[in-house]
């Protein structure tokens, strides 16, 4: 799950980068948007780049949170397993010793 989210974040960033260049070239021909130079809308390109960067950072942060949550879950599972194994008698000798302590 975490790996898939990281791949998605990188894909979003690359797509935003490529589409920013494409949109800047296409929109620059038909508009007088601020930061338009030689029929290239630099402002539009920067908007797509910054938007893609922000979305990618949020997806990567969510992936990092899920990764930490998985590691915490694994630790808790290991602790529970260890406590359960310690609470169980391991042999008949321990059972008889436990019964002798009860008397």
N, C-alpha and C positions, 0 to 999 in steps of 0.2 A: 504494500500500500504506500509506504513512504517512498520507495523507489519510483513508483508510478507518478506520484505527485511531483517529485523532483524532475522527472522527464517532462511532465506537463508544463512545469514552470519554465524550464529551459526552452521548450517549444513555443510557449507564449512569447517569451522575450525575442526569440529569433523571428517569429512571425510579425511581431510589432515593429521590429527593426526593419525588416524587408518591406512591410506594408507602409511604414513611414516614408521610406525613400520613394516608393511607388506613388503614394498619395501626394507627396510633395511635388513630384514631377507632373502628375496629372492635374492637380488642382491649381498649381502655379500658372498654368496656361490660361485658365479661365477666370481668375480672380485677382484682386489687388489686396490680398490678405497681408497684414503686416509681416515684415521680414520676408518679402518675396523679391528674389534677385534673379534676373535673367530667366524668367518663366519657371522658377523653382521656388515653391513655398516652403522656406526653411522653418517657419513657425509651425506649420502643419506637421512637418516631419518631427520636430522637437516634441510636439504634443503627443504624437503616437509613441515616440521613444520613451518619454517620461511616463506615460500611462502604462506601457508595457513593462517598464522597469518596476513601477509600483505594484502592479498586479503580480509580477513574478516574485517580488520580495514577500508579498503576503502569502503566496502559495508555498514558497520555501519555508517561511516561518511556521505555517501550519504543519508542514511536513516535519519540521524539527520538533514541534510540540508532540506530534504523534509518535515520533521516534523515542522521545524521552518518556512518554506514557507507556510505550511498549517495554522499555527497559525497566521502568518502575514496576510494571505488572509482572515481569519475569522475576525480579528480585523478591517481590511479595510471594509469588508462587513458590520460589525456592525456600523462603523462610517458613512458609506454612508446611511444606513438605518435610523440612528438617524437624520442625516442632512435632509433627504427627509421628515421624519415625522415632523420636526420642520418647514420646509418650507411650509407645507400644512396647511391651516386653519382647526381648529378642530371642529368648530361649526358654525352655522349661525350667532351667535353674533360676532365671530371673523371676519367673512366675512364682516358684516355690519360695524364693526369698521375699517377694512382695507379700505373699500370703502369710509368711512367718512374721513379718513386720506388723501385719494387721492384728495378729493375735496378741 
